[in-house]
Structure formats: C-alpha cells, structure tokens
C-alpha cells in the first residue's frame, strides 16, 4: 500500500545551495567569482560587478531592457544563468565606449535624442550593436527579401543585409520603449549605417 495512505511521516527534501566558480570576461576584464547556480547574468552584472546599465524590466526576456552582448551576440541577460557562461565574453553598455570616446551607436543615440526616460536605452544600444553585426554577417530577419543575402547553394548566412527602416524596426522589435522613442532610435541606427 502507498506510504502516503498510511500517513507516514515524510521528511522534506533538503534545499540544495549549489555554487560554482566561473570566469566571466566582462567589458574586457576577466573576473573569477563564485555564483549560485540560480543566479542570472543580469543579477551577476548588477550585484557582483556594479554594472547597472542592463535593467530588469520584465524578467521574462520580453522587453529587452536587460540586453547585453555575449561573445558578440545580443542576448537577454535575465534568461541566462551565469554558471552556464563560464569563459564567455560579456559586453555591457558600460563597456562599449573606448575611454571617453562613445561607441558610434551611443553617440548617435545622444545626437538624435533617441531616448526619453532612459530606462530601456542601454538595452536598445546593446541590441543595436548586436543587430548591426548580425546584418553585416548576413543573417536575415523576418522582413529580409528572400535570396538577397546568400548564394543559392550556400550554407549559412550570405553577404551583408541592407538595413532600411523596416529592417531596423523588425530587428529591434525585441526591445520595448514605453516612452515611444522608436522613430529617433531608428534614425540613430540609420546614422551609424551611413
């Protein structure tokens, strides 16, 4: 007979407090630290490194406020476990500038006033940097015209994708701006392309 039916006393399972040591290359600086297995990259950047550019907006990977670059690719840092990124190169909005010289995307956002409250801006900027690289590497989006980036028999992405306003809007659609600065964001990205 089932032990629950007999009213047996059951001991609760112990809570496992698992930690691992990882090395993260954050903004060009390799750092070894011990992280809880449940800690996200976003939490690690904010709490262990004091880098508060990436924001916790939705905590579900839907708003893009937490976007950073991991090994050159844009990612939602609220969805990545830090323990799984051992050895990864992570670039935040704070790491894009070269000393006092802003990254071209950062400069374009300032010049175009492509922000209002600024909450989403770090994620928008990191996403734009990653998106420009994706397009340059020939990765198509939903609105990319078929057969415009790759040779017919080529495996993988082809030549660079031309970025017009529609292409930029589609590629940036994972980043929400509650203030509605979208027109200026698109203009800023177009300025960098030109």
Residue pairs with C-beta under 8 A, 6 or more apart in sequence:
3 10
4 10
17 36
18 36
18 37
19 34
19 35
19 36
19 37
20 34
20 35
20 37
20 83
20 86
21 32
21 33
21 34
21 35
22 32
22 33
22 34
22 35
22 82
22 83
22 85
22 86
22 87
23 30
23 31
23 32
23 86
23 87
24 30
24 31
24 33
24 44
24 82
24 85
24 86
24 88
24 90
25 31
25 87
25 88
25 89
25 90
26 45
26 49
26 51
26 90
26 91
26 92
26 95
27 51
27 90
27 91
27 92
27 94
27 95
28 95
31 49
33 44
33 48
35 44
35 48
35 82
35 83
37 81
37 83
38 81
39 81
39 82
39 83
40 77
40 78
40 79
40 80
40 81
40 82
41 68
41 70
41 75
41 77
41 78
41 80
41 81
41 82
41 85
41 90
42 54
42 56
42 66
42 68
42 77
42 78
42 80
43 82
44 82
45 51
45 54
45 68
45 77
45 90
45 92
46 52
46 54
46 56
51 92
51 94
53 92
53 93
53 94
53 122
54 65
54 66
54 67
54 68
54 77
54 92
54 93
54 122
54 123
54 126
55 65
55 66
55 119
55 120
55 122
55 123
56 65
56 66
56 78
57 63
57 64
57 65
57 66
57 78
57 119
57 120
57 123
57 176
58 65
58 78
59 78
60 78
60 79
61 76
61 78
61 79
62 174
62 176
63 120
63 123
63 175
63 176
64 76
64 120
64 123
64 124
64 127
64 174
64 175
64 176
65 119
65 120
65 122
65 123
65 175
65 176
66 76
66 77
66 78
66 123
67 74
67 75
67 76
67 77
67 122
67 123
67 124
67 126
67 127
67 130
67 174
67 175
68 74
68 75
68 77
68 90
68 91
68 92
68 93
68 126
69 75
69 90
69 91
69 92
69 126
69 129
69 130
70 77
70 80
70 85
70 88
70 89
70 90
71 88
71 89
72 89
72 91
72 130
72 133
73 130
73 133
73 134
74 126
74 127
74 129
74 130
74 131
74 134
76 174
91 126
92 122
92 126
93 106
93 121
93 122
93 123
93 125
93 126
96 102
96 103
96 105
96 106
96 125
96 126
96 129
97 103
97 106
102 110
103 125
103 129
104 192
105 125
105 128
105 129
105 132
105 188
105 189
105 192
106 125
108 114
108 188
108 189
108 191
108 192
109 115
109 121
109 124
109 125
109 185
109 188
111 188
111 191
112 184
112 185
112 187
112 188
112 191
113 184
114 121
114 124
114 181
114 184
114 185
114 187
114 188
115 121
115 124
115 179
115 181
115 184
116 177
116 179
116 180
116 181
117 178
117 179
119 178
120 175
120 176
120 177
120 178
120 179
123 175
124 172
124 175
124 177
124 185
127 172
127 174
127 175
128 172
128 185
128 188
128 189
128 192
131 168
131 171
131 172
131 189
132 163
132 189
132 192
132 193
134 171
135 160
135 161
135 163
135 167
135 171
136 160
136 161
137 157
137 160
138 149
138 150
138 156
138 157
138 158
138 159
138 160
138 161
139 149
139 157
139 161
140 148
140 149
140 157
140 161
141 161
141 167
141 170
141 171
142 170
143 166
143 167
143 170
144 161
144 167
148 161
148 162
149 157
149 158
149 159
149 160
149 161
150 156
150 157
150 158
150 159
151 158
161 167
163 171
163 189
163 190
163 193
165 186
165 190
168 186
168 189
168 190
169 182
169 186
172 185
172 186
172 189
177 185
